[in-house]
Structure formats: structure tokens, C-alpha cells
Amino acid sequence: MTTYEQLEVERIGRVQVIRFNNPDRMNALSPTMSREFVEAIELANDDPEVGAIVSTGNGRAYCSGADIGRFEERQSSPETGQPERRRSAWDPDFLSASKPIVGAINGVAAGAGLTGPLHFDTLVASTEARFSMRFAAIGMTPELESTWLLPKIVGLHRANEMMLTGRVYSAADALELGLVHRLVEPEDLLPEAVTLAAEIAANSDTTLRQIKRLVWQDLVEHDFGTTRRRSSEVFRASVRSLEAREATRAFREKRPPKYHDAAYMAELAAEVDEPGAN
């Protein structure tokens, strides 16, 4: 197991739990934390024993946003053309290609600690969680594509109010806004998130990634004809996929699918490849 400076990682069944672990700084997003978060997700994505990821934090905060020291450094340094591009923990291309991620928002989620999880697949929150698009209150504009994504989640006028005021919202407010989809008591947060992630992880990894890819492609697509053709093409291919064949066989034999049994799926693939196989 990889050792991290500002993360804790735990496996629960087929779910990888990744915790931000710098509670003294309210899990402020430092370069180290961002780099380690990317690495932890990449390792989970490459591990066939992991089907889904839960992201949460230790202490009073999920993530209080970017470390203010980084802004002070940039303010005192001369602008030198294009900024250096590093893989971000919240890169939409990176996260949309990832295994499903459930955000378990345990406490304060502000700035990047809120705009980042907008890219996750679903959000569960503690009743003690607090949310803020605080950028206007500190003289900055929202980041991480949130001016595009937040209105699609909570609606235009609600998103504008959140961004223009920089107000702090309660967990109950976030549920009413549609920002999170269920609230639980603090002690129940991780079990609830892991249960949800495990339900997702029971499905085929290939199918889950195809669904995520389609969702993100269609979210940015402006031509309905393109969306319709892509949907039809991917669906036709999925009907003939190995996973769909196994699901059909499992239904007929009245048993759970064996998507995650590598040896069994290899045998099924060999059967499908035999001449005359349907």
C-alpha cells in the first residue's frame, strides 16, 4: 500500500476510500494533496479489485479550498506567460474517465473543495457539512469550470446566487438546492457512501466507464443528432458485449453475474470467439 503525506487510503470490499488528511489546515488543497489525490485515483483505476471510489476528509472539513499561500505566491510573482500545466485532481477529462466516485462530504466544502466534487458522480453529505462558493468574497472568480457546471446541477438563478454572494450554505440548504442527494448523520456518512459505492461497483467496470463517458460527452454536445447517433452506436455494441452476454446468462441461470471473476470471464470470451458462437 502506497504511503501518503496528506491522504489516507483504505479498501472496503470493492470500494477504495480516499481521505484528505490534513485536518489542522482543514484539508486545504496543497500541491502535495492534489498530486497524491491524482495518484490515488490512478492506482484505484488500474486495480481490477476496485470497482468504485469514495472521497471524504478527516476532521472538521472535507476540503476548505486551495491553500491561501498559493494565491499569495502568485500575487507576488510576475506573470510569465502560460501557467505550467499539471494534472489536476479535478481535471474533468481525468475524472470523467475514472471509475465512479462518490463524494462523502463530511464537513466544510468551500472553494475548490466544492467546485471539485461537482465533477464526481454523486454526493452524499453529513448533516454537519457546510458549502460555499466563496470566490466573490475573496475577490476571485469561480474556478474548475464551475460557472458552466453548477447551473446545470442546481439551476441558473440558484447557481448565480451561490456564486455572487459567496454565502455559506448548510447541509439542509445543499439538499434543497440539489447540490447533494442525501443527508445522513456524521457517524453514518462513510457507511452510507461505501454502501452506495459498493452497489455501483457490483456492475461491470467496462459498462460503468462507458456510461460515464457518454454522460460527459453528451453534457457538452450541442448537436442532438450527434448525441442520438452516438447513443445508438454505443448501445448496439453494448448489447453484444461480453458483459451483456454474461448478464443474460446469469438471468437465465438465476444467479448474480460474474463480471469480476477474471478466469470465468476469460472462459466466456473464449466461448464467444468460437466459430459459430452467437
N, C-alpha and C positions, 0 to 999 in steps of 0.2 A: 504494500500500500504506500502510495506517494505521501511524503510528509510536506505540509504546507505551513507557511508563516501566519497567514491570515484567513485560513479556511479550516474547517473540519469536514471530513467525508466519511460517510457510513453507508454500508449496504444493508437494506432490509428487504429480503426476498429478491425480486427483480427490480427493485427501486433503489436508485442511488440518491442519497440525501446529501446535499452540499450546503453547509452552513457558513455564512460570513462570520468570522471570528476575530473581531477587533472591538469588543464591546466598550472598552474605555474611550474609544473615539466614535462610538455609536455606529460602528461599521462603515465609517466614511470610506468612499471608494477611492483607494490609493492605487497607484500604478501596480504595486505588488498584488493587491487584491484582485484587480482586473485581470492581470496576467494569469494568476493562479485559477481564477474562475474559468477563463477560457480553457486552460489546460485540463481542469477537472471535467468540464463538459466534453472536451475532445476524447478524454480517456473513457468516459461513460459511453460515448457514441461508438467507440471502437470495441467495446466489450459486449460480446454476444449474450452474456448473462444479465445485462442491464436492459430493461425494456422502457423505463421512463425515469425522469429526474425530478426531485423536489428541491427547490431553492428556498432557504429560510435563513434566519440570522440568530445569533446568540445575544442575549442581553435585552435592553430596552428598545432597540431599533432593529428593523430589517436592514435598512441602509439609509443613512442620513444624507446621501448625496456625495458629490465629489469633495475630496479634501480641499478646504478653502486655501490651503497653502499652495496648491497647484495654480489657482487663479492669481494669487499674489505674485508667483514667479512669472507668469505670463504677462501680467500687467507691468512688471518692472523690466521685462526683456524686450528688445527691439523686435518688430515684426520682420521675419526673414523669409518672405515668400510663402509657399505652401507648407502647412504643418506636416510633420512626419506622420506617416500613416502606419499605425499599429493595429493589429486585430483587436477589436474592442469586444468586451464582454457582452455588449448589447448590439453588436453588428446584426442587422436584420437578415442579411444573407446567411450569416453563420447560424443564427438561431432558427431561422425557418427551415434549414436543412438538418437541424438537430433532432434527436429523439424528443418525444413530448416532454415539456417542462411544466410542472405545476408550481406556481408561486405560493408559498405559505408565509403570508405577511404577518410577522409576529409582533411588530411594534411600529416605530416611526418609519415611514417610507416617503422620503422627500427628495426633490431634485431628481438626480439620476436614479435614486432609489425607488422612484415612482415611474419615471419615463422608461427605464429599462424593462421592468416587468410587464409593461404594456405589450411587449413582444412575446411574452410567454403564451402558453396555450390556454390556461385558465388560472384564476386567482382565488385562493381561499384566505380568509383573514381572521385573526384573533379579534375578539371584542375590544381589546386594548390597542389595536392598531390605529395609527393616525397617518393621514395622507396630505401632501402639499405639493402643488406645482409652484414652488416658492420663487421662481426666477424673477418675476417682476419686482418682488420685494427686495431683491438684492441687485437690481439694475441690470439684469441679464435677460436674454430671450430663451425660451424653452429649447431643449436640445433633443437629440436622438429621434428625430422625425416625429416628435410628439404633437406638433401642430397639425400634422396630417393624420396621425393615428388616433389621438384622443377623441376628436369629434366623431370618428367612426364607432367608437366604443360607447360614449355617453351622450352623443348628440352635440350639435354645433353650439347652441347657446349655453349649455351646461359647461362644455369644454372652455368656451370663452370666459365664462365667469371664473372657473378654476384658474385659468392662466392669467387673467387680467388682475385678479385680486391677490393671488399668492396666498389665499386663505388656507388654514389648517382644517381639514375635514375629519370627522370622527369615522369609526368603522361603520356605524349605522348609516351615516351620510353616504359613504362609499357604496354600501349595498343598495341604497335607494337610487344612486346615480347609475348603477350598473357597472361600476368600476370593478367590484368583486362580486362573486356569485354565491358565496355562502359565508356566514359568520359562525364561529364556534368559540367556546371558552378557551382561554390560553392553554390549559393543560390538555385540551382535546385537539389542538391545532395540528400538531405533527401526525398523530394517528389518523385524523381525517384526511390530511393531504396524502399520506402514504397509501391509505385505502383507495383513494381516487386514482393515484398514480398506478397502483397495482392493477386496478380494473382496466386501465388503459394498456398497461404492459402485458396483459394477458393476450392481446391481439398480436397479429403478425407485425414485426418491425418494418418489413418492406411495405406493407399496406399503410401503416401509420405514417411513414415518411412520404408516401405518395399523396396521402390526404393533405398533409401539411404543405407540401409543395404546391398542390392545386389551390389550396386556400390562399396562399400568399401570391401566387401568380394571378389569380382571379381578383384579388383585392386591389391590384394595381393596374389591371387590364381595363382599357376604355372601350374596347370593341366587343359587343356581346357575341357577335358571330365567332370571333376567335375563342372566346370562353366556351361557347357551345361545342365547337369542333374539338377543342382540347378535352373537354369533359367526356365527350363521346368516345374519343380515341383511347383515353386512359381507362375508361370503364370497360370497353370491349377487351382491352388487353388484360384487365384485372379479372374478368370472367374466366379467362383461360389460364390464369396464373396458377402456380403450384399451390399457393395459399388457398385459393378458391377451390381447387380440386380437393385439398385436404379438408376444408370446411364442409364440402358436400359429402365426402366420405364419412366424416365424423357424425354428421347429421343422420346419415343413413344407418350408421352403426350405433347411434345413441350414446355417444361419448364426447368428451371435450376434444377439440383439435390439438394436434401435437406440433404446433408451429415451432416450438423451441427445442424439440428433440432432433438434434442435428443428424444423427445416424438415421432415424426414421425418415426425415425429410429427404435425405440423400437417396434412400431406397425408393421413395416415391418418385423422385426426379428421374431415377434410372428407369422405373416402370413407364413413366410418361414418355421417355425418349425411345422406348422400344418401338420398332416398326409396327404400324397398325394401331398404336395406342391412341385413344381419343383425348 
